[in-house]
Amino acid sequence: MIRAMQRTRVLLFASVVAAAMVFGGVLGATVLARSTYTPASAAVAATSPSPSPKSNEATAHETGESAAQETAENNGTFRPGGPGSGPSNETAAHEAGESAAREAAEKT
């Protein structure tokens, strides 16, 4: 009698687990089918830049440019101003409170 009750409990538990898995699978498939999911590989392919970046070829731009800079522009490695480039802080108010060592460090 005890063995039959244990078997019934095990079968009942297994049935509940199987039903929950089926329900979860159906629910997941429904949600996935209604979503606007885009795979990451498709998004990367759609937004990837052109394989060969183009430099600024305007005549006014080209006259003040070295051959090395033109090459860097053409292969996509040109970084204008280098790291931390931004507007210069050479205002009189800034310079008044600055030591000679600090000014030299800013120039390098």
C-alpha positions in Angstrom: 0.0 0.0 0.0 2.8 2.4 0.9 4.7 1.6 -2.3 1.6 2.3 -4.4 1.1 5.7 -2.7 4.7 6.6 -3.3 4.5 5.6 -6.9 1.3 7.7 -7.3 3.0 10.7 -5.7 6.0 10.4 -8.0 3.8 10.1 -11.1 1.7 13.1 -10.0 4.8 15.2 -9.4 6.4 14.1 -12.7 3.1 15.0 -14.5 3.0 18.5 -12.9 6.7 19.1 -13.9 6.0 18.0 -17.4 2.9 20.1 -17.7 4.8 23.1 -16.4 7.6 22.6 -19.0 5.1 22.3 -21.8 3.2 25.5 -20.6 6.5 27.4 -20.3 7.6 26.3 -23.8 4.3 27.4 -25.4 4.4 30.7 -23.5 8.0 31.3 -24.5 7.4 30.5 -28.1 4.4 32.9 -28.2 6.3 35.7 -26.6 9.2 35.2 -28.9 7.0 35.1 -32.0 5.4 38.4 -31.1 8.6 40.2 -30.2 10.6 42.4 -32.5 13.9 40.6 -31.7 16.8 41.3 -34.0 19.9 39.1 -33.7 23.1 41.0 -32.8 24.8 39.8 -35.9 22.1 41.3 -38.1 22.3 44.6 -36.2 26.1 44.8 -36.6 25.9 44.0 -40.3 23.3 46.7 -40.8 25.3 49.4 -39.0 28.9 48.5 -40.0 30.8 51.4 -41.5 32.1 51.4 -45.0 35.3 49.3 -45.4 37.4 52.2 -46.6 37.0 55.6 -44.8 37.3 58.6 -47.0 39.3 61.7 -46.0 38.2 65.3 -46.5 39.3 65.8 -50.1 38.4 69.5 -50.4 41.2 71.6 -51.9 41.3 74.1 -49.0 41.8 71.2 -46.6 44.4 69.4 -48.7 46.7 72.4 -49.0 47.7 72.4 -45.3 48.0 68.6 -45.0 51.1 66.4 -44.8 51.4 63.1 -46.8 51.4 61.2 -43.4 48.2 62.9 -42.4 46.5 62.1 -45.7 47.6 58.5 -45.5 46.2 58.3 -41.9 42.9 59.8 -43.1 42.6 57.3 -45.9 43.2 54.2 -43.8 41.0 55.5 -40.9 43.7 55.9 -38.2 43.8 59.8 -38.2 42.9 61.3 -34.8 42.8 65.1 -35.1 44.5 66.7 -32.1 45.5 63.4 -30.4 44.2 62.3 -27.0 42.4 64.9 -24.9 42.2 67.3 -27.8 39.7 70.0 -27.2 39.6 73.8 -27.2 42.7 75.5 -25.8 42.4 77.1 -22.4 44.7 80.1 -23.1 42.4 82.8 -21.7 44.0 85.5 -19.6 42.1 84.5 -16.5 43.5 80.9 -16.8 47.0 81.9 -17.6 47.2 84.4 -14.6 47.0 81.6 -12.0 49.3 79.2 -13.8 52.9 78.3 -13.0 55.6 78.1 -15.7 55.9 74.4 -15.1 52.1 73.9 -15.7 52.2 76.0 -18.9 55.1 73.9 -20.2 53.2 70.7 -19.4 50.2 72.0 -21.3 52.4 72.7 -24.3 53.7 69.2 -24.6 
